[in-house]
């Protein structure tokens, strides 16, 4: 199994990667790990939310 196959074994990560939002997801995780308080990570959450909304909007346009 290649590294790429291993990365895609998690369906959530695969979807986030396809959406182009995986790095933002990781930023949220790192912020929470660093601060131990998700409330201090609202900028990261906002960026991730905007990324996912953009992806969803583009999906609807394609249908």
Number of C-alpha atoms within 10 A of each C-alpha: 5 6 7 8 9 9 12 13 10 10 10 11 17 14 13 17 15 11 17 16 20 18 13 19 19 14 16 21 16 14 19 16 11 12 11 12 10 15 11 14 18 12 12 20 19 13 16 21 15 13 19 18 13 14 16 12 11 12 11 8 7 6 5
